[in-house]
Amino acid sequence: MAALDLLGRRGALRILWELREGRVLTFRALQAAAELPPGTLNKRLAELRAADVVAAEGGYRLSPRGTDLIVALWPLLRWSDEWASAIGL
C-alpha cells in the first residue's frame, strides 16, 4: 500500500490538512502551521510533489489528486471523531 506508506510518514497528513480547502501557503507559513522542522517539511513536500498530491505554484497547494485524497479521507475523520467521543477523548 504505497499511499499508506507515504501518508504514514511524519508530517505528511498534517501537510495535507493545512493545505485543505484550497489553501495556498508559502514554505514558511506551511512550516509554522504544520509545526515541522524545515528539513522534514522539505523532504515531505518533495515526496508529496513526486506523488502528485501537492503542487508548488505560487506557494504550496493540493493538486487535483491531493484534493481527491482529502475527499477520500473525510470518512476516516468522521470515524475518528465518533471513536474519540465514544472513548471519552
Secondary structure, 3 states (H helix, E strand, C coil): CHHHHHHCCCCHHHHHHHCCCCCCECHHHHHHHHCCCHHHHHHHHHHHHHCCCEEECCCEEECHHHHHHHHHHHHHHHHHHHHHHHCCC
